[in-house]
Amino acid sequence: MKATRILVFVLVLGMGLFSCQRQLEEVTPQTSLNQQLALTDANAALTLYTGVYASLRTYHGTLVQLGEMRSDLWADGLFTESEDAGLKQYWSHNINATNVPAGNWGGLYTLLDRINTVIQLFPQAPLDDTRRNAALAEMHGLRAYVYYTLLRSWGGVPITTQPVAAVGSLTDLYRERARPEEVMALIKSDLEQSLSLFAGNNAFTTKRVYWNRAATLTLKGDAYLWSGTHLGGGAADFGVAKAALEEVKALPTLGLQTTYADVFDPTREANNREIIFALNFERNEAVMGAYGSFLVNTTQAGTLVLNPESGTPAAVNAVYPLVAGASRVGMSPAMLERLNDPTDQRLRVSFRTMHRTTAGYPVAGVLLTKFIGRVDAGIQLYDQDFPVYRYAEVLLLLAEVNAKLGQNPSAEINAIRARAYGSGFTPYANGSLEANLNAILEEYLREFIGEGKRWWALRRAGDAYVFNAVDPRYLPAAQPYKLLLPVTVTMLNTDPRLTQTPGY
């Protein structure tokens, strides 16, 4: 039995189609969309296009978990309620063939199907060439980003560049895993198509929540650093990465915000010069929900205090009267000690420690404040945009590529430190490759708390840096296969062409 258009990629890749209006605030799910309508109606075509962005932001939690939770940042943390077992599975690396986080490829093939649909239909859609090419440039960039996320998480993955338009039998859905080199080749091809279609246009929308040329260039630098480190590209790929990142660095519309807190201020999102591309969250549309386990419930907020070292501790609910969530994940005492630096303006913005009122005010847990939102009409509104790429990361990526090319990364490291510590900061001086990469990783740790970056930074630096950072009780160097995730037994049983991640 053949379906002319299926909304869900049954059993194997979990693909689907979700539609929304041109403006993100007008997003409304639809149960079906006639493919031919998109070929004759510009509004229907743009519905498909904007639907990709509405879908992408639903992966906010997935991006944070894949990019951060396997690192050392949240391991063995202090919390006040029952522990979030799902997040613990990531940082404890309690992962095997029958205990798999992010099953079904994290659902990312659903998003890929929506992107593939736009890429297939837009060449024939009734749009002017400028609008068509801009949308296709964005979609090729986004497809490269999704495949890069898959590659870093699972290694070789199935490649599909066509939307699911018809299914004659289940065998039509079977997909073998491509080699990592083949996945990277697709990523690089999409990056070049994206740049070609942007045709040198470096414009941003007022809120930078649509993929753009600078995002493609930043991803190019990121991906070529990965392929240079892990896929044999070496100095040649590092050179390509450096050229792309230098171009982003030179854009006059980008730069570091003078004050770190302004990067995340929901009232300063318009033309925020540090943001390159972000997921859009808005009141009455969609708000953040990925950080519930990094907050505190309303009852405990009245029994815990902030700032006991000041001599006048304040109850958490006095400072944040409307914040609600759960304290189910946190930082370890060792990590808190490592990050205990009152001169670093990033830390107070990113998190605060909650203390009990017993003698000595022991730390009870951590409150993630970077994305805590704002009070609006009597509610705590979690409407901050989530940065996927921002200028600070361009600097650290450039520092990394300089280090790996045997060049001096200190200018970029010091630009990050100057903003963090002010005029009295201690400059970094060029050292060995190991010293340089460790300095870069230290800035990643402090700069991007909660942004889904720490694990990727460790992985991109090289396997040795992962094993140095992560507790060997959880990720021993003798088990390098655990750097990648397995697939579930159900997936293997469903698709006879699918194979398990090597090592599992």
C-alpha positions as CSV (number, residue, x, y, z in Angstrom):
1,M,0.0,0.0,0.0
2,K,1.5,3.4,-1.0
3,A,1.0,6.7,0.7
4,T,1.3,9.8,-1.3
5,R,2.6,11.8,1.6
6,I,3.4,10.4,5.1
7,L,3.8,12.6,8.1
8,V,5.9,10.2,10.1
9,F,8.9,8.1,9.0
10,V,7.6,4.9,10.5
11,L,9.9,2.9,12.9
12,V,13.3,3.7,11.4
13,L,14.2,7.4,11.3
14,G,11.2,8.9,12.9
15,M,10.8,11.6,10.3
16,G,7.8,13.9,9.9
17,L,6.3,17.2,8.7
18,F,5.3,20.1,10.8
19,S,4.1,23.4,9.3
20,C,3.8,26.9,10.5
21,Q,3.3,30.5,9.3
22,R,6.0,32.8,8.1
23,Q,6.4,34.6,11.4
24,L,7.4,32.4,14.3
25,E,4.8,33.9,16.6
26,E,2.1,32.7,14.2
27,V,3.1,29.1,14.3
28,T,0.1,26.7,14.2
29,P,0.5,22.9,13.7
30,Q,-1.2,21.4,10.7
31,T,-2.2,17.8,10.2
32,S,-1.5,17.8,6.4
33,L,0.0,19.9,3.7
34,N,-0.6,19.2,0.0
35,Q,2.8,19.1,-1.6
36,Q,1.5,20.5,-4.8
37,L,0.2,23.6,-3.0
38,A,3.7,24.6,-2.1
39,L,4.6,24.5,-5.8
40,T,1.8,27.0,-6.6
41,D,1.3,29.1,-3.5
42,A,4.1,31.2,-2.1
43,N,2.5,31.3,1.3
44,A,2.3,27.6,1.5
45,A,6.0,27.3,0.5
46,L,7.0,29.8,3.2
47,T,4.9,27.9,5.7
48,L,7.2,24.9,5.1
49,Y,10.3,27.1,5.4
50,T,9.3,28.8,8.7
51,G,8.1,25.5,10.1
52,V,11.7,24.3,10.1
53,Y,12.6,27.0,12.6
54,A,9.6,26.2,14.8
55,S,10.6,22.6,14.7
56,L,14.3,23.3,15.4
57,R,13.6,25.1,18.7
58,T,11.9,22.0,20.0
59,Y,15.3,20.4,20.0
60,H,16.7,22.9,22.5
61,G,16.9,20.3,25.3
62,T,18.5,17.7,22.9
63,L,21.2,20.2,21.9
64,V,22.0,21.0,25.5
65,Q,22.1,17.3,26.5
66,L,24.2,16.1,23.6
67,G,26.6,19.1,23.8
68,E,27.1,19.5,27.5
69,M,25.7,16.8,29.8
70,R,28.4,14.2,29.1
71,S,31.2,16.6,30.2
72,D,32.6,17.3,33.6
73,L,30.5,20.3,34.3
74,W,27.4,18.8,35.9
75,A,28.9,15.5,37.2
76,D,28.3,14.5,40.8
77,G,26.5,17.7,41.5
78,L,24.7,18.9,44.6
79,F,20.9,19.0,44.4
80,T,18.0,19.3,46.8
81,E,15.4,16.9,45.3
82,S,15.5,13.5,43.7
83,E,18.2,13.4,41.0
84,D,17.2,13.7,37.3
85,A,18.1,10.1,36.2
86,G,18.0,10.9,32.6
87,L,20.6,13.7,32.9
88,K,22.7,11.5,35.2
89,Q,22.8,8.9,32.5
90,Y,24.7,11.3,30.3
91,W,27.3,12.6,32.8
92,S,27.9,9.2,34.5
93,H,28.2,7.6,31.0
94,N,26.0,4.8,32.2
95,I,25.5,3.9,28.6
96,N,25.4,0.6,26.8
97,A,23.6,-1.3,24.0
98,T,20.5,-1.7,26.2
99,N,20.8,1.6,28.1
100,V,20.7,4.2,25.4
101,P,20.1,8.0,25.8
102,A,18.8,10.0,22.9
103,G,17.2,7.0,21.3
104,N,16.1,7.1,17.6
105,W,19.0,9.5,16.8
106,G,17.6,12.1,19.2
107,G,14.6,12.5,16.8
108,L,16.8,14.6,14.5
109,Y,15.7,12.8,11.4
110,T,12.3,14.3,11.8
111,L,13.9,17.7,11.5
112,L,16.0,16.6,8.6
113,D,12.9,15.5,6.7
114,R,11.5,19.0,7.1
115,I,14.7,20.6,5.9
116,N,14.9,18.2,2.9
117,T,11.3,19.0,2.0
118,V,12.2,22.7,1.7
119,I,15.3,22.0,-0.3
120,Q,13.4,19.8,-2.7
121,L,10.4,22.0,-3.2
122,F,11.8,25.5,-3.2
123,P,13.5,25.4,-6.6
124,Q,10.0,25.1,-8.2
125,A,8.1,27.3,-5.7
126,P,6.6,30.6,-6.9
127,L,9.1,32.8,-5.2
128,D,11.4,35.5,-6.5
129,D,15.0,34.3,-6.9
130,T,16.3,36.4,-4.0
131,R,13.8,34.9,-1.5
132,R,14.2,31.4,-2.9
133,N,18.0,31.4,-2.8
134,A,18.1,32.9,0.7
135,A,15.8,30.2,2.0
136,L,17.8,27.5,0.3
137,A,21.1,28.9,1.7
138,E,19.6,28.7,5.2
139,M,18.3,25.2,4.7
140,H,21.7,23.8,3.4
141,G,23.4,25.5,6.4
142,L,20.9,24.0,8.8
143,R,21.2,20.5,7.3
144,A,24.9,20.7,7.7
145,Y,24.5,21.7,11.3
146,V,22.1,18.8,12.0
147,Y,24.3,16.2,10.3
148,Y,27.3,17.7,12.2
149,T,25.4,17.1,15.5
150,L,24.6,13.5,14.4
151,L,28.2,12.9,13.4
152,R,29.7,14.1,16.7
153,S,27.1,12.1,18.7
154,W,27.0,8.7,16.8
155,G,29.9,8.8,14.2
156,G,28.6,7.3,11.0
157,V,24.9,7.7,10.6
158,P,22.3,7.1,7.8
159,I,22.4,9.8,5.1
160,T,19.1,10.9,3.6
161,T,18.8,14.0,1.5
162,Q,15.3,13.5,0.1
163,P,12.1,13.9,2.0
164,V,9.9,10.9,2.5
165,A,7.3,11.3,-0.3
166,A,6.1,7.7,-0.9
167,V,6.5,4.4,0.8
168,G,5.8,1.1,-1.0
169,S,7.0,-1.2,1.7
170,L,9.0,-1.1,4.9
171,T,12.2,-2.0,3.0
172,D,12.0,1.5,1.5
173,L,12.7,2.9,4.9
174,Y,15.8,0.8,5.7
175,R,19.1,2.8,5.8
176,E,22.6,1.7,6.5
177,R,25.0,3.9,8.4
178,A,27.4,5.9,6.2
179,R,31.1,6.1,7.2
180,P,32.0,9.2,9.2
181,E,34.0,10.5,6.3
182,E,30.9,10.3,4.0
183,V,28.8,12.2,6.6
184,M,31.5,14.9,6.8
185,A,31.7,15.1,3.0
186,L,27.9,15.9,2.9
187,I,28.4,18.5,5.7
188,K,31.1,20.2,3.7
189,S,29.1,20.0,0.5
190,D,26.1,21.6,2.2
191,L,28.3,24.4,3.6
192,E,29.6,25.2,0.2
193,Q,26.1,25.2,-1.3
194,S,25.0,27.5,1.5
195,L,27.8,30.0,0.9
196,S,27.2,29.9,-2.8
197,L,23.5,30.7,-2.4
198,F,24.1,33.4,0.1
199,A,26.2,35.1,-2.6
200,G,28.2,37.2,-0.1
201,N,25.1,38.6,1.7
202,N,26.1,39.0,5.4
203,A,22.8,40.6,6.5
204,F,21.1,39.7,9.7
205,T,17.5,39.9,10.7
206,T,16.8,42.2,13.7
207,K,16.6,39.2,16.0
208,R,19.2,36.8,14.7
209,V,16.9,33.7,14.8
210,Y,17.3,32.8,11.1
211,W,20.3,31.0,9.8
212,N,22.7,33.4,8.0
213,R,26.0,33.5,6.1
214,A,28.0,34.1,9.3
215,A,26.4,31.0,10.9
216,T,27.5,29.0,7.8
217,L,31.0,30.3,8.1
218,T,31.2,29.6,11.8
219,L,29.9,26.1,11.3
220,K,32.5,25.7,8.6
221,G,35.3,26.6,11.0
222,D,33.9,24.3,13.6
223,A,33.4,21.3,11.3
224,Y,36.8,21.7,9.6
225,L,38.4,21.8,13.0
226,W,36.7,18.5,13.7
227,S,37.7,16.9,10.5
228,G,41.2,18.1,10.8
229,T,41.5,16.6,14.3
230,H,39.4,13.4,13.9
231,L,39.2,12.5,10.2
232,G,42.7,13.0,8.9
233,G,42.3,16.5,7.4
234,G,45.2,17.9,9.4
235,A,46.7,21.2,8.6
236,A,44.8,21.6,5.3
237,D,41.5,21.5,7.1
238,F,42.7,23.7,9.8
239,G,43.7,26.2,7.2
240,V,40.2,26.2,5.7
241,A,38.7,26.6,9.2
242,K,40.9,29.6,10.0
243,A,40.0,31.4,6.8
244,A,36.3,30.9,7.5
245,L,36.6,32.1,11.1
246,E,38.7,35.1,10.2
247,E,36.0,36.2,7.8
248,V,33.4,36.1,10.6
249,K,35.7,37.9,13.0
250,A,36.1,40.7,10.5
251,L,32.4,41.4,10.1
252,P,31.6,44.9,11.4
253,T,28.1,43.8,12.7
254,L,29.6,41.3,15.1
255,G,31.7,41.6,18.3
256,L,31.7,41.0,22.0
257,Q,29.1,42.7,24.2
258,T,30.9,44.9,26.7
259,T,29.0,43.4,29.5
260,Y,28.6,39.6,29.6
261,A,25.0,39.8,31.1
262,D,23.9,41.8,28.0
263,V,24.4,38.8,25.8
264,F,21.5,37.0,27.6
265,D,19.2,39.9,28.4
266,P,15.8,39.3,26.8
267,T,15.3,43.0,26.4
268,R,18.5,43.4,24.4
269,E,17.9,40.8,21.7
270,A,17.3,43.1,18.9
271,N,20.6,43.6,16.9
272,N,22.6,41.9,19.7
273,R,26.0,42.1,18.1
274,E,27.3,39.0,19.8
275,I,24.6,36.7,18.6
276,I,25.2,34.9,15.2
277,F,22.3,32.5,15.3
278,A,19.9,31.7,18.1
279,L,16.7,29.7,18.7
280,N,13.8,32.0,19.2
281,F,11.6,32.0,22.3
282,E,8.7,34.3,22.8
283,R,5.8,34.9,25.2
284,N,2.5,33.4,23.9
285,E,4.5,31.3,21.4
286,A,7.1,29.1,22.9
287,V,9.3,29.5,26.0
288,M,12.3,27.6,27.3
289,G,11.6,24.4,29.1
290,A,15.0,22.6,29.0
291,Y,16.3,23.9,32.4
292,G,13.6,22.9,34.8
293,S,15.9,20.5,36.7
294,F,18.5,23.3,37.1
295,L,16.2,25.6,39.1
296,V,14.4,25.1,42.5
297,N,10.9,24.5,43.6
298,T,8.9,27.2,45.3
299,T,8.8,25.6,48.7
300,Q,12.5,25.1,48.9
301,A,13.1,28.6,47.5
302,G,11.8,29.9,50.9
303,T,14.2,27.8,52.9
304,L,17.4,28.3,51.0
305,V,19.5,31.5,50.8
306,L,21.9,33.2,48.4
307,N,25.0,35.3,49.2
308,P,25.7,34.1,52.8
309,E,29.3,35.4,52.4
310,S,27.9,38.9,52.3
311,G,26.8,38.7,55.9
312,T,23.2,39.4,54.9
313,P,21.9,36.2,53.1
314,A,18.7,36.6,51.1
315,A,16.1,33.9,50.7
316,V,16.1,32.5,47.2
317,N,12.4,33.3,46.9
318,A,13.1,36.9,47.9
319,V,15.5,37.4,45.0
320,Y,13.6,35.2,42.5
321,P,10.0,35.1,43.9
322,L,8.4,33.5,40.8
323,V,11.0,31.0,39.7
324,A,9.7,27.5,39.8
325,G,11.4,24.2,38.8
326,A,13.4,21.5,40.5
327,S,16.9,21.2,41.9
328,R,17.7,17.8,40.4
329,V,21.1,18.4,38.9
330,G,24.0,20.6,40.0
331,M,27.7,21.1,40.2
332,S,30.1,19.2,42.4
333,P,32.0,20.9,45.3
334,A,35.1,20.4,43.3
335,M,33.6,22.2,40.2
336,L,32.3,25.0,42.4
337,E,35.7,25.5,43.9
338,R,37.2,25.6,40.5
339,L,34.8,28.2,39.4
340,N,35.0,30.2,42.6
341,D,36.3,33.5,41.2
342,P,34.4,36.7,42.1
343,T,36.4,38.7,39.6
344,D,35.0,36.7,36.7
345,Q,31.7,38.4,35.7
346,R,30.5,35.4,33.8
347,L,29.9,33.2,36.8
348,R,27.4,35.3,38.7
349,V,25.4,35.7,35.5
350,S,25.5,32.0,34.8
351,F,24.7,30.4,38.1
352,R,24.3,31.0,41.8
353,T,24.8,28.6,44.7
354,M,21.9,28.0,47.1
355,H,22.8,27.5,50.7
356,R,21.1,25.9,53.8
357,T,20.6,28.1,56.8
358,T,22.4,25.8,59.2
359,A,25.8,26.6,60.7
360,G,28.3,27.5,58.0
361,Y,25.7,27.9,55.3
362,P,26.6,24.6,53.4
363,V,25.9,24.6,49.7
364,A,22.6,22.8,49.0
365,G,22.5,23.2,45.2
366,V,23.0,25.3,42.2
367,L,20.5,27.7,40.5
368,L,21.2,28.2,36.8
369,T,20.5,31.9,36.3
370,K,21.8,32.5,32.7
371,F,18.5,31.6,31.2
372,I,16.2,32.3,34.2
373,G,14.2,34.8,32.2
374,R,12.3,37.8,33.6
375,V,9.2,38.7,35.5
376,D,6.4,39.6,33.2
377,A,2.7,40.2,34.2
378,G,3.1,38.2,37.4
379,I,4.9,35.2,36.0
380,Q,8.5,34.1,35.4
381,L,8.8,34.3,31.6
382,Y,11.6,32.1,30.2
383,D,11.7,33.9,26.8
384,Q,15.4,34.3,26.2
385,D,16.7,33.3,22.9
386,F,19.2,30.4,23.0
387,P,22.5,31.1,21.2
388,V,23.6,28.3,18.9
389,Y,26.6,30.3,17.7
390,R,27.8,33.6,19.1
391,Y,30.9,35.8,18.6
392,A,32.7,34.6,21.7
393,E,32.8,31.1,20.2
394,V,34.3,32.4,17.0
395,L,37.2,33.8,19.0
396,L,37.7,30.5,20.9
397,L,37.4,28.4,17.7
398,L,40.0,30.7,16.1
399,A,42.2,30.3,19.1
400,E,41.9,26.5,18.8
401,V,42.8,26.5,15.1
402,N,45.7,28.8,15.7
403,A,47.0,26.5,18.4
404,K,46.6,23.4,16.2
405,L,48.5,25.2,13.3
406,G,51.3,26.0,15.7
407,Q,50.4,29.7,15.8
408,N,49.8,32.0,18.7
409,P,46.2,31.9,20.1
410,S,46.7,34.4,22.9
411,A,45.0,37.4,21.2
412,E,41.7,35.6,21.0
413,I,42.0,34.0,24.5
414,N,42.8,37.4,25.9
415,A,39.9,39.1,24.2
416,I,37.6,36.7,26.0
417,R,39.4,37.2,29.3
418,A,39.4,41.0,29.1
419,R,35.6,41.0,28.9
420,A,35.3,38.4,31.7
421,Y,37.8,40.0,34.2
422,G,38.0,43.7,33.2
423,S,41.1,45.8,32.7
424,G,43.1,44.1,35.4
425,F,42.9,40.6,33.9
426,T,45.9,38.4,33.7
427,P,46.9,38.0,30.0
428,Y,47.6,34.6,28.6
429,A,51.0,34.0,27.0
430,N,51.5,31.6,24.2
431,G,52.7,28.2,25.3
432,S,52.8,24.6,24.2
433,L,50.0,23.0,22.2
434,E,48.8,21.3,25.3
435,A,48.9,24.4,27.4
436,N,47.2,26.5,24.7
437,L,44.3,24.0,24.3
438,N,43.9,23.7,28.1
439,A,43.6,27.5,28.3
440,I,41.0,27.5,25.6
441,L,39.0,24.7,27.2
442,E,39.1,26.6,30.5
443,E,37.5,29.6,28.8
444,Y,34.9,27.3,27.2
445,L,34.0,25.9,30.6
446,R,33.4,29.4,32.1
447,E,32.0,31.2,29.0
448,F,29.3,28.7,27.9
449,I,27.8,27.3,31.1
450,G,24.3,25.9,30.1
451,E,24.8,26.5,26.4
452,G,25.6,23.0,25.3
453,K,29.2,23.5,24.4
454,R,31.6,22.0,26.9
455,W,31.4,18.3,25.7
456,W,31.9,19.4,22.1
457,A,34.9,21.6,23.0
458,L,36.5,18.7,24.8
459,R,35.8,16.3,21.9
460,R,37.0,18.6,19.3
461,A,40.3,19.3,21.1
462,G,41.1,15.6,21.0
463,D,40.3,12.4,22.9
464,A,43.1,12.9,25.5
465,Y,41.4,16.1,26.6
466,V,38.1,14.3,27.2
467,F,39.7,11.6,29.3
468,N,41.7,14.2,31.3
469,A,38.5,16.1,32.1
470,V,35.9,13.4,32.7
471,D,36.2,11.2,35.8
472,P,37.7,7.9,34.7
473,R,35.2,6.1,37.0
474,Y,32.6,7.1,34.4
475,L,34.6,7.3,31.2
476,P,37.9,5.3,31.3
477,A,40.5,5.8,28.6
478,A,40.3,2.1,27.9
479,Q,36.7,2.6,26.6
480,P,37.1,5.1,23.8
481,Y,34.1,3.7,22.0
482,K,31.9,5.4,24.7
483,L,32.8,8.8,23.1
484,L,30.0,8.0,20.7
485,L,26.5,6.9,21.5
486,P,24.9,3.5,20.7
487,V,21.6,2.8,19.0
488,T,18.8,0.9,20.6
489,V,18.1,-2.8,20.2
490,T,14.7,-1.9,18.9
491,M,16.3,0.2,16.1
492,L,18.5,-2.7,15.2
493,N,15.7,-5.2,15.2
494,T,13.5,-2.9,13.1
495,D,16.1,-2.2,10.4
496,P,18.2,-5.2,9.2
497,R,20.6,-2.8,7.4
498,L,21.4,-0.8,10.5
499,T,24.5,-1.7,12.6
500,Q,25.5,-0.9,16.1
501,T,28.0,1.8,17.0
502,P,31.5,0.1,17.0
503,G,32.4,-1.1,20.5
504,Y,28.9,-1.6,21.8
